[in-house]
């Protein structure tokens, strides 16, 4: 039995292959409602995970199974001797990629149903070096100095959200209510990154992916994907909070950052050797990953995930967007306005003591 398994056995209760942090209540974050999850599991008893998703929720197939989602992990240089952690592993896309390339990995998620789904996938692929933990990412997991690498993929911006998230309901308009955060969202994100840092061994690596607050499209036509609203991503937080209060009756807490803001936050949490990459079309399906080094930025060409269309308006929009991308990135080299960032960093020497 490896050291990771031994630690988990000491700290958490194992029920049918999933470890549980009994000190906190189960949370919920999913693209599916609880009823939809129940339907999904009823079909999994007689079909594979992929066949079931294709049949019931084809819109999620790429999110769950597309190998392009894990392309950025090559930046981590994962070794066969490494032990890793995937914070907020969801459906297990990146988790399973890592499990096939490292010694052992822990997938952590607050949603039990997501972990149950991952169990099915692990069984189908005969993966036995992957462990699952149902826990709130705001909590101290007591796994200090355990991991060689940690993944925080599309998770940091959700750390400050306290309520359960069924995504369709979360983006449904509610009554106006004047409100403001009862806590500092940035502080919660900082404390989470500190815990991730403590979980790493000396010189352990962090992989973090997130949207860019100043993606130029936010200023024109693109909504903040976390709340489905225009302008909240880049406006001052107080104004974003007013907009969210008017539309949803809840505060705006899904903080994302510019490149320099993000790098400062990560360094404050105990990381160094921070390298940031501009990602196109976004970090979810990264087709082009460019470091912020001028000689490498010459490789930029517009890339998209689109289907063929005969719609004249869509065609005109796509042509306009391609021309704007060429101007902003190819001509002006304004990669600070990229859609997403991937950050790779190492645990600092100060935290090794």
C-alpha atoms as one frame of an Amber mdcrd trajectory, in Angstrom:
protein
   0.000   0.000   0.000   1.505   3.376  -0.998   1.989   6.343   1.320  -0.918
   8.353  -0.132  -3.358   5.517   0.537  -2.008   5.121   4.079  -2.494   8.836
   4.798  -6.027   8.786   3.479  -6.892   5.716   5.566  -5.682   7.532   8.688
  -7.573  10.752   8.001 -10.803   9.830   6.252 -13.589   7.286   6.154 -13.590
   5.012   3.111 -17.035   4.008   1.865 -17.149   1.870  -1.283 -13.943   3.289
  -2.698 -14.504   6.966  -1.903 -12.946   8.738   1.075 -15.139  11.198   2.969
 -14.232  14.235   5.030 -16.848  13.801   7.750 -15.923  17.155   9.315 -17.791
  19.030   6.574 -21.107  18.687   4.809 -21.244  17.458   1.245 -21.468  20.245
  -1.309 -22.755  20.264  -4.861 -21.439  21.765  -8.106 -22.507  20.238 -11.388
 -23.648  20.917 -14.926 -26.480  18.495 -14.117 -29.274  18.763 -11.584 -29.630
  16.108  -8.898 -32.540  14.577 -10.840 -30.440  14.396 -13.990 -27.625  12.780
 -12.018 -30.064  10.107 -10.811 -31.109   9.374 -14.393 -27.460   9.184 -15.427
 -26.646   6.584 -12.762 -29.704   4.490 -13.562 -28.358   4.034 -17.109 -24.742
   3.447 -16.041 -25.708   0.079 -14.620 -26.176  -1.304 -18.120 -23.962   0.852
 -20.376 -20.530   2.441 -20.466 -20.001   5.988 -19.216 -19.376   7.326 -22.722
 -22.384   5.592 -24.282 -24.580   6.852 -21.459 -23.415  10.450 -21.796 -23.778
  10.312 -25.594 -27.343   9.121 -25.206 -28.549  11.332 -22.372 -26.340  14.442
 -22.310 -24.459  14.708 -25.630 -23.638  18.349 -24.882 -21.318  17.129 -22.114
 -19.433  14.493 -24.093 -16.523  16.743 -25.072 -16.251  18.227 -21.587 -15.996
  14.773 -20.032 -14.045  12.766 -22.609 -12.200  15.019 -25.089  -8.439  14.420
 -24.790  -7.747  18.022 -25.837  -8.789  19.167 -22.377  -5.609  17.685 -20.876
  -3.163  19.094 -23.448  -1.928  21.815 -21.074  -0.810  19.248 -18.509   2.226
  18.528 -20.662   3.653  21.715 -19.171   3.856  19.912 -15.812   6.292  17.291
 -17.101   4.588  14.579 -15.035   6.855  11.650 -14.186   5.995   8.022 -13.490
   7.263   8.440  -9.919   5.067  11.484  -9.173   2.118  11.661  -6.800  -0.465
  14.308  -7.676  -3.716  15.957  -6.606  -6.556  17.283  -8.742  -8.558  19.873
  -6.795 -12.133  19.950  -8.077 -11.693  16.940 -10.373 -15.365  16.870 -11.497
 -15.909  14.241 -14.242 -12.288  13.105 -14.109 -10.972  14.192 -17.516  -7.633
  15.578 -16.298  -7.541  13.165 -13.368  -7.565  10.096 -15.605  -4.912  11.545
 -17.915  -2.639  12.027 -14.895  -3.389   8.597 -13.449  -2.067   7.050 -16.661
   1.167   9.010 -16.391   2.057   9.101 -12.692   2.482   6.810  -9.689  -0.708
   7.849  -7.892  -3.180  10.723  -7.837  -5.931  11.988  -5.563  -9.103  13.444
  -7.063 -10.855  15.852  -4.682 -14.381  17.132  -5.221 -17.249  18.375  -3.060
 -19.859  16.617  -5.236 -20.271  12.948  -4.358 -22.177  12.195  -7.563 -19.227
  13.393  -9.653 -16.895  11.079  -7.764 -19.297   8.167  -8.203 -19.210   8.816
 -11.950 -15.410   8.854 -11.889 -15.494   5.479 -10.127 -17.300   4.000 -13.102
 -14.697   5.451 -15.471 -11.780   4.153 -13.419 -13.270   0.674 -13.406 -13.854
   0.751 -17.169 -10.245   1.737 -17.814  -8.730  -0.593 -15.183  -7.046   2.282
 -13.342  -6.054   1.359  -9.796  -3.695   4.187  -8.797  -6.369   6.871  -8.450
  -8.011   7.784  -5.113 -11.124   9.879  -4.575 -11.906  12.253  -1.724 -15.250
  13.952  -1.099 -14.327  17.177   0.709 -14.911  20.933   0.739 -11.918  22.646
  -0.882 -12.162  25.444   1.675 -11.154  23.008   4.408  -7.672  22.027   5.500
  -7.241  18.508   4.132  -4.247  17.737   6.411  -2.164  16.376   3.526   0.853
  18.645   3.922   3.971  17.685   1.963   2.227  14.872   0.096   2.162  15.771
  -3.603   4.674  16.348  -6.389   2.132  18.302  -8.437  -1.307  19.809  -7.971
  -3.955  20.772 -10.516  -6.370  23.692 -10.061  -8.248  23.730 -13.356 -11.169
  26.170 -13.554 -11.592  25.970  -9.782 -10.081  29.089  -8.191 -12.950  31.356
  -9.290 -15.516  29.060  -7.630 -13.814  28.838  -4.232 -15.714  31.868  -2.808
 -19.151  30.491  -3.800 -20.847  29.189  -0.657 -24.168  27.936  -1.996 -24.719
  24.717  -3.926 -24.507  25.112  -7.692 -26.794  23.382 -10.146 -25.512  25.427
 -13.037 -28.847  25.994 -14.798 -30.470  27.199 -11.575 -27.400  29.230 -10.626
 -27.761  31.242 -13.840 -31.510  31.755 -13.450 -32.628  35.310 -12.706 -33.866
  35.970  -9.161 -35.470  38.902  -7.357 -33.437  42.028  -6.748 -31.883  42.169
  -3.314 -29.195  44.572  -2.141 -26.353  42.424  -0.906 -22.598  42.250  -0.600
 -20.128  39.458   0.214 -19.942  38.535   3.887 -16.269  37.696   3.350 -13.396
  38.728   1.097 -13.466  36.436  -2.003  -9.826  37.150  -2.805  -8.795  36.189
   0.726 -10.602  32.852   0.406  -8.829  32.213  -2.900  -5.479  33.141  -1.371
  -6.019  30.838   1.605  -6.997  28.006  -0.736  -3.796  28.467  -2.761  -1.798
  28.484   0.476  -3.298  25.101   1.369  -2.500  23.786  -2.093   1.074  24.989
  -1.606   1.364  23.292   1.795   0.129  20.053   0.245   3.113  19.991  -2.097
   6.529  18.545  -1.407   9.583  20.822  -1.730   9.754  22.129  -5.311   6.339
  20.629  -6.059   4.557  22.048  -9.116   1.268  23.859  -9.506  -0.862  23.840
 -12.665  -3.591  26.490 -12.580  -5.980  27.397 -15.408  -8.489  30.245 -15.369
 -10.201  32.837 -17.576  -8.610  36.249 -18.080 -10.436  39.128 -16.416  -9.349
  41.399 -19.276 -10.121  39.123 -22.195 -10.818  41.795 -24.833 -14.062  40.029
 -25.776 -15.466  40.901 -22.314 -15.449  44.548 -23.384 -17.486  43.838 -26.515
 -19.823  40.833 -26.740 -18.733  38.128 -24.308 -20.505  37.476 -21.016 -18.723
  36.545 -17.798 -19.246  32.779 -18.105 -19.394  32.269 -14.339 -22.483  34.427
 -13.850 -23.851  34.873 -17.361 -23.643  38.674 -17.191 -21.980  41.342 -19.308
 -19.097  43.435 -17.938 -18.871  41.926 -14.416 -15.529  40.287 -15.216 -13.569
  43.513 -15.700 -15.579  46.205 -13.893 -14.578  47.266 -10.346 -15.802  44.622
  -7.903 -18.253  46.998  -6.207 -19.987  47.732  -9.503 -19.997  44.043 -10.461
 -21.601  43.384  -7.092 -24.395  45.871  -7.835 -25.069  44.249 -11.226 -25.184
  40.779  -9.650 -27.479  42.042  -6.879 -29.905  43.486  -9.432 -29.939  40.363
 -11.584 -29.559  37.525  -9.075 -30.020  39.040  -5.638 -26.620  37.715  -4.593
 -23.109  39.180  -4.411 -20.500  38.824  -7.141 -17.751  36.566  -5.824 -16.409
  34.662  -8.867 -13.204  36.684  -9.006 -10.912  36.222 -11.996  -7.745  38.197
 -12.622  -5.400  39.851 -15.056  -2.074  38.120 -15.630  -0.154  40.316 -13.202
  -2.880  40.121 -10.520  -2.929  36.350 -10.827   0.837  36.033 -10.619   0.957
  38.232  -7.505  -1.728  36.123  -5.815   0.092  32.881  -6.602   3.442  34.232
  -5.386   1.878  35.488  -2.151   0.567  31.978  -1.542   4.130  30.608  -1.512
   4.988  29.820  -5.126   7.920  30.952  -7.243   9.271  30.359 -10.769   5.835
  31.413 -11.971   5.365  31.131 -15.725   2.117  32.213 -17.358   0.819  31.179
 -20.762  -1.814  32.788 -22.984  -4.313  30.126 -24.067  -6.515  30.004 -27.182
  -9.431  29.603 -27.699  -9.614  28.977 -23.915  -8.138  26.753 -21.200 -11.005
  24.227 -21.408  -9.961  23.085 -24.875  -6.480  24.562 -25.340  -5.393  24.459
 -28.969  -2.630  27.044 -28.702  -0.591  27.741 -25.552   1.913  30.595 -25.781
   4.325  31.735 -23.039   4.710  35.457 -22.411   8.009  35.533 -24.282   8.027
  37.719 -27.377   9.887  35.279 -29.597   7.259  32.598 -28.906   4.278  34.887
 -29.502   5.136  34.988 -33.195   3.545  31.534 -33.447   0.054  32.916 -32.829
  -2.691  32.162 -35.335  -6.447  32.414 -34.575  -7.962  29.102 -33.459 -11.574
  28.282 -32.582 -13.914  25.429 -31.723 -16.808  26.031 -34.096 -19.157  23.999
 -36.241 -19.919  24.757 -39.858 -22.864  27.061 -40.285 -24.957  28.534 -43.080
 -26.224  31.325 -40.851 -25.177  34.606 -42.470 -25.060  36.503 -39.173 -22.839
  33.868 -37.551 -20.535  33.847 -40.551 -20.207  37.638 -40.429 -19.514  37.551
 -36.680 -16.841  34.877 -37.059 -15.103  36.861 -39.778 -15.177  40.013 -37.645
 -13.821  38.099 -34.627 -10.994  36.580 -36.673  -9.999  40.027 -37.942 -10.083
  41.449 -34.420  -8.010  38.552 -33.080  -5.466  39.088 -35.821  -5.269  42.791
 -34.946  -5.149  42.394 -31.144  -2.797  39.408 -30.932  -0.898  39.090 -34.222
  -0.412  42.737 -35.039  -0.456  44.517 -31.656   0.812  41.541 -29.581  -1.627
  42.334 -26.741  -1.506  38.894 -25.159  -2.508  40.433 -21.836  -5.990  40.395
 -23.413  -5.987  36.642 -24.154  -9.115  34.591 -23.331  -7.487  32.395 -20.667
  -4.293  31.744 -18.753  -2.442  28.650 -17.691   0.067  29.168 -14.881   2.802
  26.718 -13.947   4.701  27.441 -10.721   6.886  25.748  -8.125   6.579  25.705
  -4.373   8.938  28.324  -2.996  11.966  27.562  -0.855  10.510  29.481   2.099
   7.648  26.975   2.377  10.000  23.977   2.268  11.120  24.444   5.885
